[in-house]
Amino acid sequence: MNDSGNNEASGFFPGNFIQGVSLLDIAREYGTPLYLYDYAKLHSSWQELRSVLPLDVDIFYSLKANPNPTLVKEFCALDAGAEVCSLQELETALQTGFSSEDILFLGPGKTHQEIEHCLDVDIYALVCESFHELNVINKLAQKRQKKARVAIRINPNFCAIGAALKMGGRPTQFGIDENELLAREKEIFALSFVDVIGIHIYNGTRILDHQSIVENSKRVLNLADSLERRWGKKWEMVDVGGGIGVPYFPGEKTIEIESLRVGLSVLSNYKKDHPKTRIIWESGRFLVASCGYLLMRILDIKKSKGENFIITNGGMNCFSAATGAGSVLARNFPISLIKKDNDTAVSADAAVYTITGRLCTPGDVIARKVFLNSPKIGDQIALGMAGAYGRSASPGLFLSHGYPMEILIKNGEMFLI
């Protein structure tokens, strides 16, 4: 992609081509807006994570990050497990080749239908989020005269330091508070049709500090060890969560992989002491964020009260995270300009622009104060780091525009997925 003068694009874009495929040709053939996924980057992210973790730690792909069946199938081929949070995600995992023994189902407020289906297909474990849910699982398992394999999700007394999004260690809808768990522990083992095989703790995500990841993992393992001794059980599994982040914005640095690899030797040490315990590491964002791009066409360029605006056919309905959804402060994702005439010369018309979509809401702003090199109507705007929580996490039916297409580029070929 052309150097638009926007430093935020540095390091995120491969040029005008991905694996030899012209992005302009893709835009002409399929139209825009569309999502592009680079399989080579997806695969390298997997290999990077695999190199960080001990070989006897299982990686479970979190479908919530990107549930496209083609991408999910790629992770199945890479020997991942699947972490799902809905009936449709469970069906996607099964249909793309995952063994039921490699599927976890988690999330608050599970329906009877979801629990029943998990029991019927014998997934590895239902991750239980409350005492009410535990009793529901027990009753539904009793109807089938089979034991439900359950992992207790714990909301611990400690927080994940350095997490941009904290999901534990504070009041939350996720899991059972550690103090409540200990106060009501007898209720758990009075349930005849529930087999508690392990624990699950996911305290936070988007962590870019390796020491925070290591420290959180240590605390999870220490709590698992403490509960084993207290309850006289040997855990079949311990899910330590994950939470490795990716750098989206200026000033954010990639996590120190080598330091993380050394620090996570604590997982190997735990495994040595608990050789029959399956250690699970969840990952979604780290695996798919950097492989994705959102391509949008410039529909209009205008000036309003001294400010330059670019209106594109993408926006909040295509990628709500780029407009700041879910963030305290909206910041620009990596951006680049792809000129339809391939002109890379710096023009005197280069200027600062606000980039929007075409929804009838002032919140539909993709980026602010972006320096671009003489954009023209018909040029393309590309957003990087768009592979996670993109299409499926956006209000695609807002104004009934519909959802962008998705294209996978693998081994130099394009696949509509």
C-alpha positions as CSV (number, residue, x, y, z in Angstrom):
1,M,0.0,0.0,0.0
2,N,1.2,3.5,-0.8
3,D,2.9,5.5,1.9
4,S,0.2,8.0,2.8
5,G,2.3,9.9,5.2
6,N,0.4,8.4,8.1
7,N,3.0,7.0,10.4
8,E,0.4,4.8,12.0
9,A,0.5,2.6,9.0
10,S,4.2,1.8,9.4
11,G,4.9,-1.9,9.8
12,F,1.3,-3.0,9.4
13,F,0.9,-3.1,5.6
14,P,2.8,-5.2,3.1
15,G,2.6,-2.7,0.2
16,N,0.1,-2.8,-2.7
17,F,0.2,-6.6,-2.7
18,I,-0.4,-9.5,-0.4
19,Q,1.3,-12.7,-1.5
20,G,1.7,-11.2,-5.0
21,V,-2.1,-10.4,-5.2
22,S,-2.9,-6.8,-6.1
23,L,-5.2,-5.2,-3.6
24,L,-6.5,-3.0,-6.3
25,D,-7.4,-6.1,-8.4
26,I,-9.2,-7.5,-5.4
27,A,-11.2,-4.3,-5.0
28,R,-12.1,-4.3,-8.7
29,E,-13.1,-8.0,-8.8
30,Y,-15.1,-8.2,-5.6
31,G,-16.0,-4.6,-4.8
32,T,-15.8,-3.0,-1.4
33,P,-16.1,-2.8,1.5
34,L,-14.4,-6.2,2.1
35,Y,-12.2,-7.9,4.6
36,L,-8.9,-9.4,3.5
37,Y,-7.2,-12.1,5.5
38,D,-3.6,-13.0,4.9
39,Y,-3.0,-16.7,5.6
40,A,0.7,-16.3,5.8
41,K,0.3,-13.8,8.7
42,L,-2.3,-16.0,10.4
43,H,0.1,-18.9,10.2
44,S,3.1,-16.9,11.5
45,S,1.0,-15.7,14.5
46,W,0.2,-19.3,15.3
47,Q,3.8,-20.3,15.0
48,E,4.9,-17.4,17.2
49,L,2.4,-18.3,20.0
50,R,3.3,-22.0,19.6
51,S,7.0,-21.1,20.1
52,V,6.2,-19.1,23.3
53,L,4.2,-21.9,25.0
54,P,5.6,-25.2,26.2
55,L,4.7,-28.0,23.8
56,D,2.6,-29.8,26.4
57,V,0.3,-26.7,26.7
58,D,-2.8,-26.9,24.4
59,I,-3.8,-23.8,22.5
60,F,-7.6,-23.2,22.1
61,Y,-8.7,-20.8,19.4
62,S,-11.4,-18.4,20.7
63,L,-14.0,-18.3,17.9
64,K,-15.5,-15.1,19.2
65,A,-12.5,-13.2,17.8
66,N,-13.4,-14.3,14.2
67,P,-15.8,-17.2,13.6
68,N,-15.5,-17.4,9.8
69,P,-15.6,-21.1,9.2
70,T,-12.7,-21.1,6.7
71,L,-10.4,-19.5,9.3
72,V,-11.7,-21.7,12.1
73,K,-10.9,-24.7,9.9
74,E,-7.3,-23.5,9.4
75,F,-6.8,-23.5,13.2
76,C,-8.2,-27.0,13.4
77,A,-5.6,-28.1,10.8
78,L,-3.0,-26.4,13.0
79,D,-4.0,-28.7,15.9
80,A,-5.8,-26.1,18.0
81,G,-8.7,-26.7,20.3
82,A,-11.8,-24.6,20.1
83,E,-13.3,-22.3,22.7
84,V,-16.9,-21.5,21.9
85,C,-19.6,-19.3,23.5
86,S,-22.8,-20.0,21.6
87,L,-24.7,-22.8,19.9
88,Q,-23.7,-21.5,16.5
89,E,-20.0,-21.4,17.4
90,L,-20.3,-24.9,18.7
91,E,-21.8,-26.1,15.4
92,T,-19.1,-24.2,13.5
93,A,-16.3,-25.9,15.5
94,L,-17.8,-29.4,14.9
95,Q,-18.5,-28.8,11.2
96,T,-15.0,-27.5,10.6
97,G,-13.4,-30.7,12.0
98,F,-12.8,-30.1,15.7
99,S,-13.1,-33.2,17.9
100,S,-15.7,-32.8,20.7
101,E,-12.8,-33.7,23.1
102,D,-11.1,-30.4,22.1
103,I,-14.0,-28.1,22.6
104,L,-14.8,-25.8,25.6
105,F,-18.1,-24.0,26.0
106,L,-18.1,-20.9,28.2
107,G,-19.9,-17.7,28.9
108,P,-22.5,-16.5,31.3
109,G,-26.2,-17.2,30.8
110,K,-26.1,-20.4,28.9
111,T,-29.5,-21.6,27.7
112,H,-30.9,-25.1,28.3
113,Q,-30.6,-25.8,24.6
114,E,-26.9,-25.0,24.6
115,I,-26.1,-27.0,27.7
116,E,-28.1,-30.0,26.4
117,H,-26.3,-29.9,23.1
118,C,-22.9,-29.8,24.8
119,L,-24.0,-32.9,26.8
120,D,-25.3,-34.7,23.8
121,V,-22.1,-34.2,21.7
122,D,-19.8,-34.9,24.7
123,I,-17.6,-31.8,24.6
124,Y,-14.5,-31.7,26.7
125,A,-16.0,-29.4,29.3
126,L,-18.7,-26.9,30.1
127,V,-17.2,-23.9,31.8
128,C,-19.7,-23.1,34.6
129,E,-20.2,-19.4,35.5
130,S,-22.6,-19.5,38.5
131,F,-24.1,-21.8,41.2
132,H,-27.5,-21.5,39.4
133,E,-25.9,-22.7,36.2
134,L,-24.2,-25.5,38.1
135,N,-27.6,-26.8,39.3
136,V,-29.1,-26.5,35.8
137,I,-26.3,-28.5,34.3
138,N,-26.8,-31.1,37.1
139,K,-30.5,-31.4,36.3
140,L,-30.1,-31.7,32.6
141,A,-27.3,-34.3,33.0
142,Q,-29.5,-36.2,35.4
143,K,-32.2,-36.5,32.7
144,R,-29.6,-38.1,30.4
145,Q,-28.3,-40.2,33.2
146,K,-24.7,-39.1,32.5
147,K,-22.2,-37.0,34.3
148,A,-21.5,-33.5,33.0
149,R,-17.8,-32.6,32.7
150,V,-17.5,-29.2,34.2
151,A,-14.8,-26.6,34.8
152,I,-15.5,-23.9,37.3
153,R,-14.8,-20.5,36.1
154,I,-13.4,-18.5,39.1
155,N,-13.5,-14.7,39.5
156,P,-10.4,-14.6,41.7
157,N,-9.4,-12.1,44.3
158,F,-6.5,-10.9,42.1
159,C,-6.6,-8.7,39.0
160,A,-4.7,-9.1,35.8
161,I,-2.3,-6.1,36.0
162,G,-1.7,-4.5,32.6
163,A,-4.9,-5.7,30.9
164,A,-6.7,-3.2,28.7
165,L,-9.9,-5.1,29.3
166,K,-10.3,-6.6,32.8
167,M,-12.7,-9.5,33.1
168,G,-11.9,-10.7,36.6
169,G,-10.7,-9.6,40.0
170,R,-13.6,-7.1,40.3
171,P,-17.4,-7.2,40.2
172,T,-18.2,-9.0,36.9
173,Q,-20.8,-11.2,35.2
174,F,-18.0,-13.8,34.6
175,G,-17.4,-16.7,36.8
176,I,-18.0,-17.4,40.5
177,D,-16.3,-15.1,43.0
178,E,-13.4,-16.9,44.8
179,N,-14.8,-16.2,48.3
180,E,-18.3,-17.4,47.3
181,L,-16.8,-20.6,45.8
182,L,-15.0,-21.4,49.1
183,A,-18.0,-20.5,51.2
184,R,-20.4,-22.8,49.2
185,E,-17.9,-25.5,48.2
186,K,-20.0,-28.3,49.8
187,E,-22.8,-27.6,47.3
188,I,-20.6,-28.4,44.4
189,F,-19.7,-31.9,45.5
190,A,-23.3,-32.7,46.5
191,L,-24.3,-32.7,42.9
192,S,-24.5,-36.3,41.7
193,F,-24.4,-35.6,37.9
194,V,-21.6,-33.0,37.8
195,D,-17.9,-34.0,37.5
196,V,-15.8,-31.0,38.3
197,I,-12.6,-31.7,36.2
198,G,-10.8,-28.4,36.6
199,I,-10.9,-24.7,36.8
200,H,-10.9,-21.8,34.4
201,I,-9.7,-18.2,35.0
202,Y,-9.7,-15.6,32.3
203,N,-8.8,-12.3,34.1
204,G,-8.1,-9.9,31.3
205,T,-7.1,-9.3,27.7
206,R,-5.1,-7.0,25.4
207,I,-2.0,-7.4,27.7
208,L,1.2,-6.2,26.1
209,D,3.5,-6.6,29.1
210,H,5.1,-10.0,29.3
211,Q,5.6,-9.8,33.1
212,S,1.9,-9.2,33.6
213,I,1.1,-12.4,31.6
214,V,3.6,-14.4,33.5
215,E,2.5,-13.1,36.9
216,N,-1.2,-13.8,36.1
217,S,-0.3,-17.3,35.0
218,K,1.5,-17.9,38.2
219,R,-1.4,-16.8,40.3
220,V,-3.8,-19.0,38.4
221,L,-1.6,-22.0,38.9
222,N,-1.1,-21.3,42.6
223,L,-4.9,-21.1,43.0
224,A,-5.4,-24.3,41.1
225,D,-2.8,-26.0,43.4
226,S,-4.4,-24.6,46.5
227,L,-7.9,-25.9,45.5
228,E,-6.5,-29.3,44.7
229,R,-5.1,-29.6,48.2
230,R,-8.2,-28.1,49.8
231,W,-10.6,-30.4,48.0
232,G,-8.4,-33.5,47.7
233,K,-8.9,-33.6,43.9
234,K,-6.4,-34.0,41.0
235,W,-7.4,-31.6,38.2
236,E,-7.8,-33.0,34.8
237,M,-7.5,-29.5,33.3
238,V,-6.5,-26.0,34.2
239,D,-7.4,-23.2,31.8
240,V,-5.1,-20.3,32.6
241,G,-6.8,-18.0,30.1
242,G,-4.4,-16.1,27.9
243,G,-4.9,-12.4,27.1
244,I,-1.8,-11.7,25.0
245,G,-2.5,-8.4,23.2
246,V,-1.5,-6.9,19.9
247,P,-0.3,-3.3,19.3
248,Y,-3.1,-1.4,17.6
249,F,-2.2,2.2,18.3
250,P,0.9,4.6,18.3
251,G,3.0,4.1,21.4
252,E,1.9,0.5,21.9
253,K,4.7,-2.1,21.5
254,T,4.6,-5.7,20.6
255,I,4.9,-8.0,23.6
256,E,8.5,-9.2,24.2
257,I,8.1,-12.8,22.9
258,E,11.4,-14.2,24.1
259,S,10.9,-12.8,27.6
260,L,7.4,-14.2,27.6
261,R,8.7,-17.6,26.5
262,V,11.2,-17.7,29.3
263,G,8.6,-16.5,31.9
264,L,6.0,-19.1,30.8
265,S,8.3,-21.9,31.8
266,V,6.1,-21.8,35.0
267,L,3.6,-23.7,32.9
268,S,6.2,-26.5,32.3
269,N,7.1,-26.5,36.0
270,Y,3.4,-27.0,36.9
271,K,3.1,-29.7,34.3
272,K,6.0,-31.6,35.8
273,D,4.3,-31.6,39.2
274,H,0.9,-32.4,37.6
275,P,1.7,-34.7,34.7
276,K,-1.9,-35.8,34.1
277,T,-3.3,-32.2,34.1
278,R,-4.2,-30.7,30.7
279,I,-3.1,-27.0,30.6
280,I,-5.1,-24.9,28.3
281,W,-4.2,-21.5,26.8
282,E,-6.9,-19.5,25.0
283,S,-6.1,-17.1,22.2
284,G,-8.1,-15.2,19.6
285,R,-7.0,-11.6,19.1
286,F,-3.3,-12.5,19.0
287,L,-3.9,-15.1,16.4
288,V,-6.1,-13.3,13.9
289,A,-5.9,-9.5,14.4
290,S,-2.8,-8.8,12.4
291,C,-3.8,-11.0,9.4
292,G,-6.9,-8.9,8.6
293,Y,-7.5,-5.7,6.6
294,L,-10.7,-3.8,5.9
295,L,-10.7,-2.2,2.4
296,M,-13.1,0.7,1.8
297,R,-13.7,2.9,-1.2
298,I,-13.8,6.7,-1.0
299,L,-17.2,7.9,-2.0
300,D,-16.9,11.6,-1.3
301,I,-14.5,14.3,-0.1
302,K,-15.7,17.5,1.4
303,K,-14.9,20.3,3.7
304,S,-16.9,21.4,6.7
305,K,-16.1,24.5,8.8
306,G,-12.4,24.2,7.9
307,E,-12.1,20.5,8.4
308,N,-11.5,18.0,5.6
309,F,-13.7,14.9,5.5
310,I,-13.5,11.6,3.6
311,I,-16.7,9.5,3.4
312,T,-16.1,5.8,2.6
313,N,-18.4,2.9,2.0
314,G,-17.1,1.3,5.2
315,G,-17.5,2.5,8.8
316,M,-19.1,1.5,12.1
317,N,-21.4,-1.1,10.4
318,C,-18.3,-2.8,9.0
319,F,-15.8,-2.4,11.8
320,S,-17.2,-0.9,15.0
321,A,-13.9,-1.2,16.9
322,A,-12.3,1.3,14.6
323,T,-14.9,3.9,15.7
324,G,-14.0,3.4,19.3
325,A,-16.7,0.9,20.3
326,G,-15.7,-0.9,23.5
327,S,-12.9,1.6,24.2
328,V,-12.7,4.5,26.6
329,L,-10.9,6.6,24.1
330,A,-11.2,6.3,20.3
331,R,-7.8,6.1,18.6
332,N,-6.9,5.5,15.0
333,F,-6.3,2.0,13.7
334,P,-3.4,1.7,11.2
335,I,-4.5,3.4,8.0
336,S,-3.2,3.5,4.5
337,L,-4.3,5.0,1.2
338,I,-4.4,2.9,-2.0
339,K,-4.6,5.2,-5.0
340,K,-6.5,3.9,-8.0
341,D,-3.9,5.3,-10.4
342,N,-1.0,3.9,-8.4
343,D,0.5,7.4,-8.2
344,T,3.0,7.4,-5.2
345,A,4.3,10.9,-5.8
346,V,3.8,13.3,-2.8
347,S,1.4,16.0,-3.8
348,A,1.1,19.5,-2.6
349,D,-2.6,18.7,-1.9
350,A,-1.6,16.3,0.9
351,A,-3.6,17.2,4.0
352,V,-5.2,16.1,7.2
353,Y,-8.6,14.3,7.1
354,T,-11.3,12.9,9.2
355,I,-12.5,9.6,7.7
356,T,-16.1,8.4,8.2
357,G,-18.5,5.8,7.0
358,R,-21.9,6.6,5.5
359,L,-24.2,5.9,8.5
360,C,-26.6,8.6,9.7
361,T,-24.9,9.0,13.1
362,P,-22.1,11.3,14.2
363,G,-20.4,8.2,15.9
364,D,-19.5,6.8,12.5
365,V,-16.0,8.2,12.5
366,I,-13.2,5.7,11.5
367,A,-10.3,8.0,12.1
368,R,-9.4,11.6,12.9
369,K,-6.5,13.8,11.9
370,V,-5.0,11.4,9.4
371,F,-2.4,12.8,7.0
372,L,-3.1,11.5,3.5
373,N,-1.4,12.2,0.1
374,S,-4.0,13.8,-2.1
375,P,-6.8,11.2,-1.8
376,K,-9.4,11.1,-4.6
377,I,-12.9,9.8,-5.0
378,G,-12.5,6.1,-6.1
379,D,-9.3,5.6,-4.1
380,Q,-9.3,2.9,-1.4
381,I,-8.7,3.3,2.3
382,A,-7.3,0.3,4.1
383,L,-7.5,-0.4,7.9
384,G,-5.0,-2.8,9.4
385,M,-5.1,-5.0,12.4
386,A,-8.7,-5.8,11.5
387,G,-8.8,-9.6,11.7
388,A,-10.2,-9.8,15.2
389,Y,-13.6,-8.6,16.4
390,G,-14.3,-7.1,13.0
391,R,-17.2,-8.1,10.8
392,S,-19.0,-10.4,13.3
393,A,-18.6,-7.8,16.1
394,S,-20.1,-4.9,14.1
395,P,-23.7,-3.8,13.5
396,G,-23.9,-4.8,9.9
397,L,-27.6,-4.3,9.6
398,F,-27.5,-0.7,10.8
399,L,-29.2,1.2,7.9
400,S,-29.5,-2.3,6.3
401,H,-26.3,-1.9,4.4
402,G,-25.4,-5.6,5.1
403,Y,-22.0,-7.1,5.9
404,P,-18.7,-6.9,4.0
405,M,-17.5,-9.8,2.0
406,E,-14.4,-11.8,3.3
407,I,-11.5,-12.9,1.2
408,L,-8.7,-15.2,2.2
409,I,-5.4,-14.9,0.4
410,K,-3.5,-18.2,0.7
411,N,-0.5,-19.3,-1.4
412,G,-1.0,-16.4,-3.8
413,E,-4.7,-17.3,-4.5
414,M,-7.9,-15.5,-3.6
415,F,-10.8,-17.4,-1.9
416,L,-14.2,-15.9,-1.2
417,I,-14.9,-17.2,2.2
